[in-house]
Amino acid sequence: MSTKKGKEFIFPENVESKYGIFLGLGIMELLKYILPVAFGGILFIAIPPYNIGWLITKILMVLFMVVIAFGLLAARPVKARPNIRIQDDLKMKSQYKKRQKEFYKKREKRI
């Protein structure tokens, strides 16, 4: 007689709860990080002077900032774990540095 056990579910470690819209970024991440950079860039471009040389320089600077923002959000520092992003990794490392350290000293001998 065998005991009926039921179906086993195996959840892999690299499962994310977000639905990736663009470059694996969720809607909230796009709204939280990319939208302010893009809005600030548009405001920066709208500030005078409107000389063609300055305008091209401003547009290139804004594009560079947006590319850097996308790069930092989409980077995966651990190749084996694609659900860990660079911001999670940096947060974990900073929390590790701030934690309480324990140091053990050898007990003194009592005579």
DRENVOZA-88820 format. One record per residue (C-alpha): residue number from 1; residue in one letter; chain; x, y, z. Coordinates in pm, 1 decimal, m for minus. Layout:
<pami NUM, "A", "A", <X, Y, Z>>
...
REM end
This chain:
<pami 1, "M", "A", <0.0, 0.0, 0.0>>
<pami 2, "S", "A", <136.9, 332.6, m99.2>>
<pami 3, "T", "A", <39.3, 652.0, 69.3>>
<pami 4, "K", "A", <m105.3, 914.6, m159.0>>
<pami 5, "K", "A", <102.5, 1221.3, m109.2>>
<pami 6, "G", "A", <m26.3, 1480.1, m353.1>>
<pami 7, "K", "A", <157.7, 1693.0, m602.9>>
<pami 8, "E", "A", <491.0, 1845.5, m507.2>>
<pami 9, "F", "A", <548.0, 2204.7, m604.6>>
<pami 10, "I", "A", <903.3, 2323.8, m654.6>>
<pami 11, "F", "A", <963.4, 2695.5, m664.9>>
<pami 12, "P", "A", <1293.6, 2797.9, m821.5>>
<pami 13, "E", "A", <1506.0, 3065.2, m655.9>>
<pami 14, "N", "A", <1499.1, 3301.3, m950.8>>
<pami 15, "V", "A", <1124.1, 3372.7, m951.4>>
<pami 16, "E", "A", <1020.1, 3735.9, m932.0>>
<pami 17, "S", "A", <681.7, 3867.5, m826.0>>
<pami 18, "K", "A", <696.0, 4153.8, m1078.2>>
<pami 19, "Y", "A", <597.7, 4147.5, m1440.9>>
<pami 20, "G", "A", <884.9, 4291.2, m1642.7>>
<pami 21, "I", "A", <765.1, 4558.8, m1884.1>>
<pami 22, "F", "A", <1094.1, 4687.1, m2023.5>>
<pami 23, "L", "A", <1440.0, 4537.3, m1954.5>>
<pami 24, "G", "A", <1287.5, 4334.9, m1672.4>>
<pami 25, "L", "A", <1169.6, 4647.1, m1489.3>>
<pami 26, "G", "A", <822.3, 4661.3, m1340.3>>
<pami 27, "I", "A", <574.0, 4946.0, m1378.0>>
<pami 28, "M", "A", <641.9, 5081.2, m1029.2>>
<pami 29, "E", "A", <1016.2, 5091.0, m1090.9>>
<pami 30, "L", "A", <965.1, 5275.3, m1417.3>>
<pami 31, "L", "A", <738.3, 5527.7, m1245.6>>
<pami 32, "K", "A", <957.8, 5561.1, m936.9>>
<pami 33, "Y", "A", <1301.8, 5591.9, m1097.1>>
<pami 34, "I", "A", <1282.8, 5660.5, m1469.2>>
<pami 35, "L", "A", <989.5, 5904.0, m1481.3>>
<pami 36, "P", "A", <1152.8, 6162.8, m1248.0>>
<pami 37, "V", "A", <1478.9, 6145.6, m1444.2>>
<pami 38, "A", "A", <1293.2, 6190.1, m1773.7>>
<pami 39, "F", "A", <1078.2, 6473.1, m1633.7>>
<pami 40, "G", "A", <1384.4, 6649.1, m1491.4>>
<pami 41, "G", "A", <1556.8, 6606.0, m1825.9>>
<pami 42, "I", "A", <1267.5, 6764.7, m2012.2>>
<pami 43, "L", "A", <1273.9, 7058.9, m1770.5>>
<pami 44, "F", "A", <1650.7, 7088.3, m1817.6>>
<pami 45, "I", "A", <1609.1, 7097.3, m2195.4>>
<pami 46, "A", "A", <1334.6, 7361.9, m2164.7>>
<pami 47, "I", "A", <1562.1, 7604.2, m1976.4>>
<pami 48, "P", "A", <1717.1, 7869.2, m2204.1>>
<pami 49, "P", "A", <1951.1, 7921.3, m2397.2>>
<pami 50, "Y", "A", <1806.6, 7767.5, m2707.9>>
<pami 51, "N", "A", <2119.7, 7784.7, m2920.9>>
<pami 52, "I", "A", <2150.8, 7470.4, m3137.3>>
<pami 53, "G", "A", <2487.3, 7376.9, m2983.2>>
<pami 54, "W", "A", <2355.7, 7408.0, m2626.4>>
<pami 55, "L", "A", <2035.8, 7223.7, m2716.4>>
<pami 56, "I", "A", <2226.8, 6926.3, m2859.7>>
<pami 57, "T", "A", <2455.3, 6923.9, m2553.4>>
<pami 58, "K", "A", <2153.7, 6925.9, m2320.0>>
<pami 59, "I", "A", <1982.3, 6645.7, m2510.5>>
<pami 60, "L", "A", <2298.0, 6432.7, m2500.2>>
<pami 61, "M", "A", <2334.3, 6494.5, m2124.2>>
<pami 62, "V", "A", <1971.4, 6392.5, m2061.4>>
<pami 63, "L", "A", <2009.4, 6079.4, m2275.6>>
<pami 64, "F", "A", <2325.4, 5990.5, m2083.0>>
<pami 65, "M", "A", <2141.2, 6028.9, m1748.6>>
<pami 66, "V", "A", <1850.3, 5812.4, m1866.2>>
<pami 67, "V", "A", <2085.2, 5542.7, m1997.8>>
<pami 68, "I", "A", <2274.9, 5541.7, m1665.0>>
<pami 69, "A", "A", <1944.4, 5511.0, m1474.5>>
<pami 70, "F", "A", <1831.0, 5219.6, m1694.0>>
<pami 71, "G", "A", <2173.3, 5056.8, m1660.7>>
<pami 72, "L", "A", <2172.9, 5074.2, m1282.3>>
<pami 73, "L", "A", <1819.3, 4938.8, m1257.8>>
<pami 74, "A", "A", <1864.7, 4657.2, m1506.9>>
<pami 75, "A", "A", <2209.6, 4540.7, m1390.9>>
<pami 76, "R", "A", <2229.2, 4199.7, m1226.5>>
<pami 77, "P", "A", <2543.4, 4162.2, m1011.9>>
<pami 78, "V", "A", <2497.0, 3788.7, m944.0>>
<pami 79, "K", "A", <2476.1, 3592.9, m1270.6>>
<pami 80, "A", "A", <2334.1, 3278.8, m1106.8>>
<pami 81, "R", "A", <2050.8, 3474.4, m941.7>>
<pami 82, "P", "A", <1879.0, 3698.2, m1199.6>>
<pami 83, "N", "A", <1617.0, 3814.7, m947.0>>
<pami 84, "I", "A", <1879.1, 4006.3, m746.0>>
<pami 85, "R", "A", <1925.2, 4359.8, m872.5>>
<pami 86, "I", "A", <2217.0, 4590.0, m805.9>>
<pami 87, "Q", "A", <2012.8, 4806.7, m566.1>>
<pami 88, "D", "A", <1922.8, 4499.6, m358.4>>
<pami 89, "D", "A", <2286.2, 4392.0, m354.0>>
<pami 90, "L", "A", <2408.9, 4736.1, m245.8>>
<pami 91, "K", "A", <2141.1, 4757.9, 24.9>>
<pami 92, "M", "A", <2235.7, 4416.4, 159.9>>
<pami 93, "K", "A", <2606.1, 4509.6, 166.7>>
<pami 94, "S", "A", <2539.7, 4839.0, 347.4>>
<pami 95, "Q", "A", <2320.6, 4664.6, 605.8>>
<pami 96, "Y", "A", <2597.4, 4409.4, 655.6>>
<pami 97, "K", "A", <2850.9, 4685.6, 721.5>>
<pami 98, "K", "A", <2617.6, 4858.7, 972.0>>
<pami 99, "R", "A", <2533.5, 4550.0, 1175.0>>
<pami 100, "Q", "A", <2663.0, 4479.5, 1520.8>>
<pami 101, "K", "A", <2993.9, 4298.4, 1512.9>>
<pami 102, "E", "A", <3081.7, 4047.2, 1781.1>>
<pami 103, "F", "A", <3437.7, 4007.5, 1893.9>>
<pami 104, "Y", "A", <3540.4, 3731.8, 2128.8>>
<pami 105, "K", "A", <3838.5, 3763.8, 2355.9>>
<pami 106, "K", "A", <4021.5, 3482.9, 2518.7>>
<pami 107, "R", "A", <3932.6, 3456.2, 2886.9>>
<pami 108, "E", "A", <4202.3, 3547.0, 3128.3>>
<pami 109, "K", "A", <4337.3, 3267.0, 3341.4>>
<pami 110, "R", "A", <4255.5, 3294.8, 3706.8>>
<pami 111, "I", "A", <4523.5, 3175.1, 3939.6>>
REM end
